[in-house]
Amino acid sequence: MQRVKREDSVRILSGKDAGRTGRVLAVYPKADRVLVEGINQVTRHERVRQSRRGSREGGITKVEAPLHLSNVMPIDPSCGQPTRVGTRIVGDRRVRYCRKCDSEF
């Protein structure tokens, strides 16, 4: 089970955006990477091309780049603190829980 899922709130631990928080847009488990909204923005140069409506698109845009999973820590919704995540089996399913306050999320 993954410790970070889509729509989770995470805090950035290292890099140029250290200390900031954001919402997870996508998780890439095979590459151990996560895409966070508004974090790790890089400049992308796009070629000017013609759209179907006839307008010309292109230029320099800012897009989010994936971060390594070890550089983010999930924020527990109940206590609002960044926490390590544990897993336990409840009934017939596995759930994540906060290692600080022992609440499930």
C-alpha positions in Angstrom: 0.0 0.0 0.0 1.3 3.4 -0.9 1.9 6.0 1.8 0.9 8.9 -0.5 -2.3 8.8 -2.7 -3.9 11.2 -5.1 -5.7 14.1 -3.5 -3.6 13.9 -0.3 -2.1 17.0 1.2 1.7 16.8 1.5 4.5 18.9 2.9 7.7 19.3 0.8 10.8 18.2 2.8 13.7 19.3 0.5 14.5 21.2 -2.6 13.7 24.7 -3.7 10.1 24.4 -2.4 11.0 23.0 1.1 8.4 23.8 3.7 5.5 24.4 1.3 2.4 22.3 1.2 0.4 21.2 -1.8 -2.2 18.7 -3.1 -1.1 15.5 -4.9 -2.3 15.5 -8.5 -0.8 12.2 -9.6 1.4 9.4 -8.2 3.8 7.4 -10.3 4.6 4.3 -8.2 6.9 2.6 -10.6 9.2 5.6 -10.7 8.6 6.5 -7.0 7.5 10.0 -8.0 4.6 12.3 -7.2 3.2 15.3 -8.9 2.2 18.1 -6.5 0.0 21.1 -7.4 2.0 24.3 -7.7 5.2 22.8 -6.5 8.5 22.2 -8.4 7.4 24.4 -11.4 9.8 24.3 -14.4 9.8 26.4 -17.5 8.8 24.6 -20.7 9.3 26.1 -24.1 6.4 25.1 -26.4 6.5 25.3 -30.2 4.0 27.7 -31.8 1.4 25.6 -33.5 -2.0 26.2 -35.0 -5.0 24.9 -33.1 -8.2 23.6 -34.7 -9.9 27.0 -34.1 -7.2 28.8 -36.0 -5.5 30.4 -33.0 -1.8 30.2 -32.5 -0.5 28.6 -29.3 2.9 28.4 -27.9 5.5 30.2 -25.9 7.1 29.8 -22.5 4.9 28.2 -19.9 5.3 27.0 -16.3 4.4 23.4 -15.5 4.8 21.1 -12.5 7.5 18.4 -12.6 7.3 15.2 -10.5 9.2 15.0 -7.2 10.7 12.0 -5.6 8.4 10.3 -3.1 11.1 10.5 -0.4 10.9 14.4 -0.5 7.3 14.6 0.5 5.5 13.8 3.8 1.7 13.4 4.0 -0.3 15.7 6.2 -2.8 14.0 8.5 -6.2 15.6 8.1 -7.2 15.1 11.7 -4.2 16.6 13.5 -3.0 18.8 10.6 0.7 17.8 11.0 3.1 16.1 8.6 3.4 12.5 9.8 4.8 9.1 9.0 2.2 6.7 7.7 1.6 3.2 9.1 -0.7 0.5 7.8 -2.9 -1.9 9.7 -5.6 -4.4 8.8 -9.1 -3.5 9.9 -11.6 -6.3 9.2 -10.8 -7.4 5.6 -9.1 -4.2 4.4 -5.8 -2.4 4.9 -6.0 1.2 6.1 -3.4 4.0 6.6 -3.0 5.6 10.0 -1.1 8.5 11.5 1.9 7.4 13.5 1.6 10.6 15.7 -2.1 10.6 16.7 -3.0 7.0 15.7 -6.0 8.2 13.6 -6.9 6.5 10.3 -7.0 8.4 7.1 
